Amino acid sequence: MGSLTEWIGRTGCFRPCLGLVVAIGSCSQKPTAESTPAVFVNPTVLEVLAGAPGGPGNIDGVGAGARFLGPAGLSVDNAGHLFIADSGGGLLRRAVPATGEVTTVADLMDPFVFLAGAILATDGQLYFASSNTIRRFDLASRAITTVAGVDGVYGWADGVGAAATLSSVWSLATDGLGVIYFGDGNTVRRYEVASGQVTTIAGDWREIGSEDGVGANARFASLHGIAYDGSGNLYVADGFNATIRRVELSTG
């Protein structure tokens, strides 16, 4: 299959990507396009883990026998299993890197719901974003609970649980200390797992821009990806500005 550099040289580029996660010495990437598969990189060789280009669907299976409709978020558990938010079908999927086996673990029963972000928090549960809500998936019981926001109610109000309103959540990140961070439109926000509190820490939902600043004085234009570096900083993909921005959590 060749090195990553050789692969890029042959194909010209990756297709658009919305998810990336490190998984036990390897890197799993999610290209977005209806029929594209999850991809596995280890560490300089690019391999297709599951799915097949040109064949969209929501079929469980092994390797090329599996199908996706638009995976838009990845997370990995302590056993090395990948959890995938498959946005096109409203499904949560699990993939085993060792075998390429893909199974559906939850179905939101709505093919039009957009799932984004999938992160394991300190309570051992899987959290994912569904447009204007954050939901928790219990890995043992497989129950799904909305923990922040209300489905169909859009806004940027801070608050606890259903008292908070969200608008457009694309990605989640955790600091490993019980806090989940996410970009919501033109703002960076946080969700505290223990209390359910949602708080805006940077940006202003009413303003679009590219200005650096502290807290509400910073400006963004449609945040997409978000990552925590383990040293008190968030990195966000500022979509319409085509930039990567750093948010210092100590100051906002």
C-alpha positions, 0 to 999 in steps of 0.5 A: 500500500506504501507510505502516507506520502506515496498515497497522497502523491498517487491520489492527489489529496484526502477527501474532507475529514471531520474526525481524527483520533489516536488509538494505541499507537495508530491514528484513525481518520474519518474522511467525509463523503457519503460512501467513504470508509473509516481509515487507519494510519499506522503510523506512516502506512495508510490502510482502509480499516472498514467500508469501501469508496463508492458504496454508501450504506449502513451495513454492519460487516467486516472490512470492505463488507461494512458501509457508512453514510457519513461518519463524523466523529471518532472516539476510542475506549481502553480496549482500543475499540473505535466508536463512530458517529455515523451522521448520515444514518443517525447511528453509533457504530463500533469498529474493532481495528484488529479485525475491521469488524463494524457493528451498530450499537445504537440507532437514533431511529431518525435517518435525518439526524446529524451526529457529530463528535464522539468522546469518552468522558471520565465517567466511562460513558460515550458522549456525542453531539446531535445538532443542538444537543449533547447526548450520553450513550451508556455503554452497558445499558445502551440507553441514550440520554440528552444531557444538554440542550433540547432537541429542536430548541436553538440558542446560546443560553448557558445553563444546566441540562435542558436549561441550556440551549445549543445551536450547531455542535460539530465536535467534542473534546475532553480534558480528562478531568470531567469537562467536555469542550465544544464549538457551537457556531461562533463560540467555544463552550464547555459542559461539566459532566458532574453538574450538567452546566454549560458555559460559554468561554470564548466568542460571541454568538451574535458576532462573526469575525477573526479577531483574537481576544480574551473570552467574549472579545474573541471572534470566530466564524463557524467552529468545526473540529476541536482538540485538547492538548493536555496542557491547558489549551484548546485548538479549534478549526475556525471553518469560514476563516480557514484557520486553526486557533488556540484557546488558552483555558486559563484566560479564555 
